[in-house]
Amino acid sequence: MRHPVLTALCLVGTTMLSACGGRDADVDRALKGVNIIDESNLNDIMLTVGAPDEAVAYFRGAVDKAPDRIDLKRGLAKSLVRAQRPAEAATVWSQVVNTHEGTNEDRVAFADALIRANDWSRAEQELASIPPTYETFQRYRLEAMVADSQKQWKKSDSFYETAVGMTTQPAGVLNNWGFSKLTRGDAAAAERLFYEALTYDPTSFTTKNNLVLARGAQRKYDLPVIQMTQKERAELIYTLALAAVKKGDVNVGKGLLQSAIDTHPQYFEAAVRSLEALDAG
């Protein structure tokens, strides 16, 4: 005797399962799609919040299993940059850009890794290979840095200005531009740029220290009115002290070193050693 209910269930189920039990091709594809989504989420997590070395291990293992997956190679290259291994990252980016799937964005990332690895000539060549119509903040930021390395100041100023106008978070590029001005001896312009950078990121100690260096280069030996902790205040006074000594204002430098020692919440060994050296000298 036939069982019509069971037969009906089997017939309905054939849209999802073959022979009321085995997966058919549609189901396999659907499940594979879900797996890809899950993997994509994991990839994003590893690139953003995962520990750098763990991310490198994860993507290296993934690339070993699927060497033709360019997205995984991109993840490996980005992870290597985060892990401060730019030379290795550049090798992986080179593999990416030399495939038919390589993009202009990949080439910019490749140039970034090359700069981090101090390979400026190759970075310049890579940027030059990108069409001028491809205009992004990252591209112009790197172009400015390359121009700086060649002391092509007009070009670097133009690139920095363009880069600043292409982002809502220009603190980093303003700091770089300011340091470029300081390197050229234009401390006043550098000071203005560091101040502007701090309006976007008032927590950056690097920018605070650069601002103090720019002021010291102009013999401005008082601290700027900016946000700082007590420890930062001591360290910035120490930077001012060294700037004063470099300018030949030794007595000013000694006074600032003593102030740094008195201000620091702990024992400020570097300042103590510097003051002892000046007294001995």
Secondary structure, 3 states (H helix, E strand, C coil): CCCHHHHHHHHHHCCCEECCCEECHHHHHHHHHHHHHHHHHHHHHHHHCCCHHHHHHHHHHHHHHCCCCHHHHHHHHHHHHHCCCHHHHHHHHHHHHCCCCCCHHHHHHHHHHHHHCCCHHHHHHHHHCCCCCCCCHHHHHHHHHHHHHCCCHHHHHHHHHHHHCCCCCCHHHHHHHHHHHHHHCCHHHHHHHHHHHHHHCCCCHHHHHHHHHHHHHCCCCCCCCCCCCHHHHHHHHHHHHHHHHHCCCHHHHHHHHHHHHHHCCCCCHHHHHHHHHHHHC
